Amino acid sequence: MLRYKAQLRGIKVIITEESYTSQSSCLDGDDLPKYGEQKPKFSGKRVTRGLYKTRENKLLNADVNGSLNIIKKVIPDVFDQGIKGLPFNPVVVDPLAFD
């Protein structure tokens, strides 16, 4: 269905496997092996649900980290010139705490 809808709009869909994209750090340049190829070692880690910490203790949204890694699996050199404009040190707001 997604491929069909994209075709209607002229969008190219590339299907890829996504192993280790949530565990590896997109900012630290961790390798993205396919599942079962090798035993991976990652520089960062997910510290809470939805929050990933890099080797340099930068915090970013875990879904953003995973999404950037999926892009990297499809286009390996996409970030060779760096990444600009990523928001770091997110703030958690509890709307129930406000009166």
N, CA, C and O atoms as a GROMACS GRO file, in nm:
protein
  396
    1MET      N    1   0.082  -0.119   0.000
    1MET     CA    2   0.000   0.000   0.000
    1MET      C    3   0.087   0.126   0.000
    1MET      O    4   0.059   0.221  -0.074
    2LEU      N    5   0.191   0.128   0.083
    2LEU     CA    6   0.279   0.244   0.088
    2LEU      C    7   0.348   0.266  -0.046
    2LEU      O    8   0.357   0.379  -0.095
    3ARG      N    9   0.397   0.159  -0.104
    3ARG     CA   10   0.465   0.170  -0.233
    3ARG      C   11   0.368   0.222  -0.340
    3ARG      O   12   0.406   0.306  -0.422
    4TYR      N   13   0.247   0.173  -0.339
    4TYR     CA   14   0.145   0.216  -0.435
    4TYR      C   15   0.116   0.365  -0.420
    4TYR      O   16   0.113   0.438  -0.519
    5LYS      N   17   0.093   0.410  -0.296
    5LYS     CA   18   0.062   0.551  -0.270
    5LYS      C   19   0.179   0.641  -0.310
    5LYS      O   20   0.159   0.749  -0.365
    6ALA      N   21   0.301   0.596  -0.281
    6ALA     CA   22   0.419   0.674  -0.318
    6ALA      C   23   0.432   0.685  -0.469
    6ALA      O   24   0.466   0.791  -0.522
    7GLN      N   25   0.405   0.575  -0.539
    7GLN     CA   26   0.413   0.575  -0.686
    7GLN      C   27   0.317   0.678  -0.745
    7GLN      O   28   0.350   0.745  -0.843
    8LEU      N   29   0.200   0.690  -0.686
    8LEU     CA   30   0.102   0.787  -0.735
    8LEU      C   31   0.156   0.930  -0.729
    8LEU      O   32   0.118   1.015  -0.809
    9ARG      N   33   0.245   0.956  -0.634
    9ARG     CA   34   0.304   1.089  -0.615
    9ARG      C   35   0.444   1.101  -0.673
    9ARG      O   36   0.509   1.205  -0.660
   10GLY      N   37   0.492   0.994  -0.738
   10GLY     CA   38   0.624   0.998  -0.798
   10GLY      C   39   0.738   0.986  -0.698
   10GLY      O   40   0.849   1.032  -0.724
   11ILE      N   41   0.710   0.925  -0.583
   11ILE     CA   42   0.810   0.907  -0.478
   11ILE      C   43   0.868   0.767  -0.487
   11ILE      O   44   0.794   0.669  -0.496
   12LYS      N   45   1.001   0.758  -0.485
   12LYS     CA   46   1.070   0.629  -0.491
   12LYS      C   47   1.075   0.570  -0.350
   12LYS      O   48   1.114   0.638  -0.256
   13VAL      N   49   1.035   0.444  -0.336
   13VAL     CA   50   1.038   0.374  -0.208
   13VAL      C   51   1.150   0.270  -0.213
   13VAL      O   52   1.158   0.190  -0.306
   14ILE      N   53   1.235   0.272  -0.111
   14ILE     CA   54   1.343   0.174  -0.100
   14ILE      C   55   1.319   0.094   0.028
   14ILE      O   56   1.316   0.150   0.137
   15ILE      N   57   1.302  -0.037   0.014
   15ILE     CA   58   1.282  -0.125   0.129
   15ILE      C   59   1.419  -0.169   0.179
   15ILE      O   60   1.502  -0.215   0.100
   16THR      N   61   1.443  -0.157   0.309
   16THR     CA   62   1.572  -0.196   0.366
   16THR      C   63   1.549  -0.264   0.500
   16THR      O   64   1.445  -0.246   0.563
   17GLU      N   65   1.648  -0.341   0.544
   17GLU     CA   66   1.638  -0.399   0.677
   17GLU      C   67   1.690  -0.295   0.777
   17GLU      O   68   1.774  -0.212   0.743
   18GLU      N   69   1.639  -0.300   0.899
   18GLU     CA   70   1.671  -0.193   0.994
   18GLU      C   71   1.738  -0.244   1.122
   18GLU      O   72   1.724  -0.182   1.227
   19SER      N   73   1.810  -0.355   1.113
   19SER     CA   74   1.874  -0.408   1.234
   19SER      C   75   1.978  -0.310   1.288
   19SER      O   76   2.054  -0.249   1.213
   20TYR      N   77   1.980  -0.297   1.419
   20TYR     CA   78   2.074  -0.216   1.496
   20TYR      C   79   2.060  -0.065   1.477
   20TYR      O   80   2.142   0.010   1.529
   21THR      N   81   1.960  -0.017   1.406
   21THR     CA   82   1.948   0.126   1.383
   21THR      C   83   1.910   0.203   1.509
   21THR      O   84   1.941   0.322   1.520
   22SER      N   85   1.844   0.138   1.603
   22SER     CA   86   1.808   0.206   1.728
   22SER      C   87   1.920   0.200   1.831
   22SER      O   88   1.925   0.282   1.923
   23GLN      N   89   2.010   0.104   1.816
   23GLN     CA   90   2.116   0.084   1.916
   23GLN      C   91   2.244   0.158   1.881
   23GLN      O   92   2.320   0.194   1.972
   24SER      N   93   2.269   0.183   1.754
   24SER     CA   94   2.393   0.250   1.715
   24SER      C   95   2.373   0.401   1.712
   24SER      O   96   2.262   0.450   1.690
   25SER      N   97   2.481   0.474   1.733
   25SER     CA   98   2.476   0.620   1.738
   25SER      C   99   2.500   0.678   1.599
   25SER      O  100   2.605   0.654   1.539
   26CYS      N  101   2.405   0.754   1.550
   26CYS     CA  102   2.421   0.817   1.418
   26CYS      C  103   2.525   0.928   1.424
   26CYS      O  104   2.590   0.956   1.323
   27LEU      N  105   2.541   0.993   1.538
   27LEU     CA  106   2.635   1.104   1.550
   27LEU      C  107   2.778   1.058   1.572
   27LEU      O  108   2.873   1.128   1.536
   28ASP      N  109   2.796   0.940   1.632
   28ASP     CA  110   2.930   0.889   1.659
   28ASP      C  111   2.987   0.808   1.544
   28ASP      O  112   3.103   0.766   1.548
   29GLY      N  113   2.907   0.784   1.441
   29GLY     CA  114   2.954   0.710   1.325
   29GLY      C  115   2.968   0.560   1.348
   29GLY      O  116   3.051   0.495   1.285
   30ASP      N  117   2.886   0.505   1.438
   30ASP     CA  118   2.889   0.361   1.462
   30ASP      C  119   2.860   0.284   1.333
   30ASP      O  120   2.782   0.329   1.248
   31ASP      N  121   2.923   0.167   1.320
   31ASP     CA  122   2.893   0.079   1.207
   31ASP      C  123   2.750   0.027   1.220
   31ASP      O  124   2.698   0.013   1.330
   32LEU      N  125   2.689  -0.001   1.106
   32LEU     CA  126   2.553  -0.055   1.102
   32LEU      C  127   2.554  -0.191   1.034
   32LEU      O  128   2.518  -0.202   0.917
   33PRO      N  129   2.594  -0.295   1.106
   33PRO     CA  130   2.598  -0.428   1.043
   33PRO      C  131   2.459  -0.484   1.023
   33PRO      O  132   2.363  -0.440   1.086
   34LYS      N  133   2.449  -0.582   0.934
   34LYS     CA  134   2.324  -0.655   0.919
   34LYS      C  135   2.317  -0.758   1.031
   34LYS      O  136   2.420  -0.803   1.081
   35TYR      N  137   2.198  -0.794   1.069
   35TYR     CA  138   2.179  -0.888   1.179
   35TYR      C  139   2.250  -1.019   1.150
   35TYR      O  140   2.233  -1.078   1.044
   36GLY      N  141   2.331  -1.065   1.246
   36GLY     CA  142   2.398  -1.193   1.235
   36GLY      C  143   2.534  -1.189   1.167
   36GLY      O  144   2.606  -1.289   1.170
   37GLU      N  145   2.572  -1.076   1.105
   37GLU     CA  146   2.700  -1.069   1.035
   37GLU      C  147   2.818  -1.064   1.131
   37GLU      O  148   2.917  -1.135   1.111
   38GLN      N  149   2.808  -0.983   1.232
   38GLN     CA  150   2.917  -0.967   1.328
   38GLN      C  151   2.859  -0.922   1.462
   38GLN      O  152   2.744  -0.879   1.469
   39LYS      N  153   2.938  -0.932   1.567
   39LYS     CA  154   2.891  -0.888   1.698
   39LYS      C  155   2.919  -0.737   1.709
   39LYS      O  156   3.035  -0.697   1.719
   40PRO      N  157   2.816  -0.656   1.706
   40PRO     CA  158   2.837  -0.511   1.706
   40PRO      C  159   2.871  -0.455   1.844
   40PRO      O  160   2.832  -0.511   1.947
   41LYS      N  161   2.944  -0.344   1.844
   41LYS     CA  162   2.974  -0.270   1.966
   41LYS      C  163   2.934  -0.126   1.939
   41LYS      O  164   2.978  -0.066   1.841
   42PHE      N  165   2.853  -0.070   2.026
   42PHE     CA  166   2.800   0.064   2.004
   42PHE      C  167   2.855   0.163   2.105
   42PHE      O  168   2.881   0.127   2.220
   43SER      N  169   2.873   0.287   2.061
   43SER     CA  170   2.935   0.388   2.147
   43SER      C  171   2.836   0.457   2.240
   43SER      O  172   2.875   0.504   2.347
   44GLY      N  173   2.710   0.463   2.202
   44GLY     CA  174   2.608   0.528   2.284
   44GLY      C  175   2.507   0.427   2.332
   44GLY      O  176   2.523   0.307   2.314
   45LYS      N  177   2.401   0.478   2.395
   45LYS     CA  178   2.296   0.387   2.441
   45LYS      C  179   2.166   0.464   2.466
   45LYS      O  180   2.166   0.586   2.486
   46ARG      N  181   2.059   0.390   2.465
   46ARG     CA  182   1.928   0.446   2.499
   46ARG      C  183   1.920   0.453   2.651
   46ARG      O  184   1.934   0.352   2.719
   47VAL      N  185   1.899   0.574   2.704
   47VAL     CA  186   1.899   0.590   2.849
   47VAL      C  187   1.759   0.581   2.910
   47VAL      O  188   1.743   0.536   3.023
   48THR      N  189   1.660   0.622   2.837
   48THR     CA  190   1.521   0.607   2.877
   48THR      C  191   1.440   0.584   2.750
   48THR      O  192   1.492   0.593   2.639
   49ARG      N  193   1.315   0.556   2.769
   49ARG     CA  194   1.230   0.541   2.652
   49ARG      C  195   1.227   0.673   2.576
   49ARG      O  196   1.187   0.777   2.629
   50GLY      N  197   1.269   0.668   2.452
   50GLY     CA  198   1.264   0.786   2.367
   50GLY      C  199   1.385   0.877   2.376
   50GLY      O  200   1.385   0.983   2.313
   51LEU      N  201   1.488   0.840   2.452
   51LEU     CA  202   1.604   0.928   2.466
   51LEU      C  203   1.733   0.847   2.448
   51LEU      O  204   1.753   0.744   2.512
   52TYR      N  205   1.821   0.896   2.360
   52TYR     CA  206   1.947   0.828   2.329
   52TYR      C  207   2.062   0.919   2.369
   52TYR      O  208   2.058   1.040   2.344
   53LYS      N  209   2.167   0.862   2.431
   53LYS     CA  210   2.285   0.938   2.472
   53LYS      C  211   2.405   0.890   2.391
   53LYS      O  212   2.434   0.770   2.386
   54THR      N  213   2.476   0.984   2.327
   54THR     CA  214   2.592   0.952   2.246
   54THR      C  215   2.717   0.936   2.333
   54THR      O  216   2.713   0.958   2.454
   55ARG      N  217   2.826   0.899   2.269
   55ARG     CA  218   2.955   0.884   2.338
   55ARG      C  219   2.996   1.014   2.406
   55ARG      O  220   3.058   1.012   2.513
   56GLU      N  221   2.963   1.128   2.344
   56GLU     CA  222   2.999   1.259   2.399
   56GLU      C  223   2.891   1.316   2.490
   56GLU      O  224   2.888   1.436   2.517
   57ASN      N  225   2.802   1.229   2.537
   57ASN     CA  226   2.693   1.265   2.629
   57ASN      C  227   2.594   1.365   2.571
   57ASN      O  228   2.529   1.438   2.646
   58LYS      N  229   2.581   1.369   2.439
   58LYS     CA  230   2.476   1.449   2.377
   58LYS      C  231   2.348   1.367   2.379
   58LYS      O  232   2.350   1.247   2.354
   59LEU      N  233   2.238   1.433   2.410
   59LEU     CA  234   2.109   1.365   2.414
   59LEU      C  235   2.029   1.400   2.290
   59LEU      O  236   2.025   1.516   2.248
   60LEU      N  237   1.966   1.300   2.230
   60LEU     CA  238   1.875   1.326   2.120
   60LEU      C  239   1.762   1.224   2.123
   60LEU      O  240   1.772   1.118   2.185
   61ASN      N  241   1.656   1.259   2.057
   61ASN     CA  242   1.540   1.172   2.051
   61ASN      C  243   1.580   1.040   1.988
   61ASN      O  244   1.644   1.037   1.883
   62ALA      N  245   1.542   0.930   2.052
   62ALA     CA  246   1.580   0.796   2.004
   62ALA      C  247   1.522   0.766   1.866
   62ALA      O  248   1.587   0.698   1.786
   63ASP      N  249   1.403   0.816   1.837
   63ASP     CA  250   1.344   0.793   1.704
   63ASP      C  251   1.420   0.869   1.596
   63ASP      O  252   1.435   0.820   1.484
   64VAL      N  253   1.468   0.989   1.629
   64VAL     CA  254   1.550   1.066   1.534
   64VAL      C  255   1.680   0.990   1.507
   64VAL      O  256   1.721   0.977   1.392
   65ASN      N  257   1.744   0.940   1.613
   65ASN     CA  258   1.866   0.861   1.597
   65ASN      C  259   1.841   0.740   1.507
   65ASN      O  260   1.918   0.715   1.414
   66GLY      N  261   1.736   0.665   1.534
   66GLY     CA  262   1.703   0.548   1.453
   66GLY      C  263   1.673   0.583   1.308
   66GLY      O  264   1.716   0.513   1.217
   67SER      N  265   1.599   0.691   1.287
   67SER     CA  266   1.564   0.734   1.151
   67SER      C  267   1.686   0.773   1.071
   67SER      O  268   1.699   0.738   0.954
   68LEU      N  269   1.777   0.848   1.135
   68LEU     CA  270   1.900   0.887   1.065
   68LEU      C  271   1.984   0.764   1.030
   68LEU      O  272   2.049   0.761   0.926
   69ASN      N  273   1.984   0.665   1.118
   69ASN     CA  274   2.058   0.542   1.089
   69ASN      C  275   1.995   0.462   0.976
   69ASN      O  276   2.067   0.399   0.898
   70ILE      N  277   1.864   0.463   0.966
   70ILE     CA  278   1.797   0.395   0.854
   70ILE      C  279   1.836   0.464   0.723
   70ILE      O  280   1.863   0.397   0.623
   71ILE      N  281   1.838   0.597   0.723
   71ILE     CA  282   1.882   0.671   0.604
   71ILE      C  283   2.025   0.631   0.568
   71ILE      O  284   2.057   0.610   0.451
   72LYS      N  285   2.111   0.620   0.671
   72LYS     CA  286   2.252   0.583   0.650
   72LYS      C  287   2.266   0.443   0.592
   72LYS      O  288   2.360   0.417   0.516
   73LYS      N  289   2.175   0.352   0.626
   73LYS     CA  290   2.181   0.216   0.570
   73LYS      C  291   2.152   0.218   0.420
   73LYS      O  292   2.210   0.140   0.344
   74VAL      N  293   2.063   0.306   0.378
   74VAL     CA  294   2.025   0.313   0.237
   74VAL      C  295   2.125   0.396   0.156
   74VAL      O  296   2.162   0.359   0.045
   75ILE      N  297   2.170   0.508   0.214
   75ILE     CA  298   2.265   0.597   0.147
   75ILE      C  299   2.385   0.615   0.241
   75ILE      O  300   2.389   0.712   0.317
   76PRO      N  301   2.483   0.524   0.237
   76PRO     CA  302   2.592   0.523   0.336
   76PRO      C  303   2.670   0.653   0.350
   76PRO      O  304   2.716   0.684   0.460
   77ASP      N  305   2.688   0.731   0.244
   77ASP     CA  306   2.769   0.852   0.253
   77ASP      C  307   2.686   0.980   0.271
   77ASP      O  308   2.737   1.090   0.250
   78VAL      N  309   2.560   0.966   0.308
   78VAL     CA  310   2.470   1.080   0.315
   78VAL      C  311   2.516   1.188   0.414
   78VAL      O  312   2.490   1.306   0.393
   79PHE      N  313   2.582   1.149   0.522
   79PHE     CA  314   2.623   1.246   0.624
   79PHE      C  315   2.774   1.271   0.624
   79PHE      O  316   2.829   1.317   0.724
   80ASP      N  317   2.841   1.241   0.513
   80ASP     CA  318   2.987   1.259   0.508
   80ASP      C  319   3.031   1.403   0.531
   80ASP      O  320   3.142   1.427   0.578
   81GLN      N  321   2.947   1.498   0.498
   81GLN     CA  322   2.982   1.639   0.518
   81GLN      C  323   2.927   1.693   0.649
   81GLN      O  324   2.929   1.814   0.673
   82GLY      N  325   2.878   1.604   0.734
   82GLY     CA  326   2.829   1.645   0.865
   82GLY      C  327   2.678   1.657   0.871
   82GLY      O  328   2.609   1.646   0.770
   83ILE      N  329   2.630   1.680   0.991
   83ILE     CA  330   2.488   1.700   1.016
   83ILE      C  331   2.472   1.834   1.084
   83ILE      O  332   2.540   1.862   1.183
   84LYS      N  333   2.384   1.918   1.032
   84LYS     CA  334   2.363   2.050   1.093
   84LYS      C  335   2.220   2.062   1.142
   84LYS      O  336   2.128   2.009   1.080
   85GLY      N  337   2.203   2.130   1.253
   85GLY     CA  338   2.070   2.165   1.299
   85GLY      C  339   1.998   2.064   1.384
   85GLY      O  340   1.877   2.075   1.401
   86LEU      N  341   2.068   1.963   1.439
   86LEU     CA  342   1.999   1.869   1.527
   86LEU      C  343   1.980   1.931   1.665
   86LEU      O  344   2.074   1.989   1.720
   87PRO      N  345   1.862   1.920   1.722
   87PRO     CA  346   1.839   1.973   1.856
   87PRO      C  347   1.895   1.879   1.962
   87PRO      O  348   1.867   1.759   1.961
   88PHE      N  349   1.974   1.933   2.053
   88PHE     CA  350   2.031   1.854   2.161
   88PHE      C  351   1.971   1.897   2.294
   88PHE      O  352   1.906   2.001   2.304
   89ASN      N  353   1.994   1.815   2.396
   89ASN     CA  354   1.948   1.842   2.532
   89ASN      C  355   1.798   1.874   2.537
   89ASN      O  356   1.758   1.984   2.575
   90PRO      N  357   1.717   1.777   2.498
   90PRO     CA  358   1.572   1.799   2.500
   90PRO      C  359   1.520   1.822   2.641
   90PRO      O  360   1.578   1.775   2.739
   91VAL      N  361   1.412   1.894   2.650
   91VAL     CA  362   1.348   1.923   2.778
   91VAL      C  363   1.220   1.841   2.785
   91VAL      O  364   1.141   1.839   2.691
   92VAL      N  365   1.200   1.774   2.897
   92VAL     CA  366   1.078   1.696   2.918
   92VAL      C  367   0.980   1.784   2.995
   92VAL      O  368   1.012   1.837   3.101
   93VAL      N  369   0.861   1.797   2.941
   93VAL     CA  370   0.758   1.879   3.004
   93VAL      C  371   0.642   1.788   3.043
   93VAL      O  372   0.593   1.711   2.962
   94ASP      N  373   0.600   1.799   3.167
   94ASP     CA  374   0.485   1.724   3.216
   94ASP      C  375   0.366   1.819   3.223
   94ASP      O  376   0.359   1.900   3.315
   95PRO      N  377   0.272   1.810   3.128
   95PRO     CA  378   0.160   1.904   3.128
   95PRO      C  379   0.070   1.892   3.251
   95PRO      O  380  -0.002   1.985   3.285
   96LEU      N  381   0.075   1.778   3.318
   96LEU     CA  382  -0.007   1.761   3.438
   96LEU      C  383   0.050   1.834   3.559
   96LEU      O  384  -0.019   1.854   3.658
   97ALA      N  385   0.178   1.873   3.550
   97ALA     CA  386   0.242   1.942   3.662
   97ALA      C  387   0.204   2.089   3.669
   97ALA      O  388   0.224   2.154   3.772
   98PHE      N  389   0.149   2.144   3.560
   98PHE     CA  390   0.110   2.285   3.558
   98PHE      C  391  -0.030   2.302   3.616
   98PHE      O  392  -0.118   2.220   3.591
   99ASP      N  393  -0.049   2.407   3.691
   99ASP     CA  394  -0.183   2.436   3.748
   99ASP      C  395  -0.259   2.533   3.664
   99ASP      O  396  -0.372   2.569   3.697
   0.00000   0.00000   0.00000
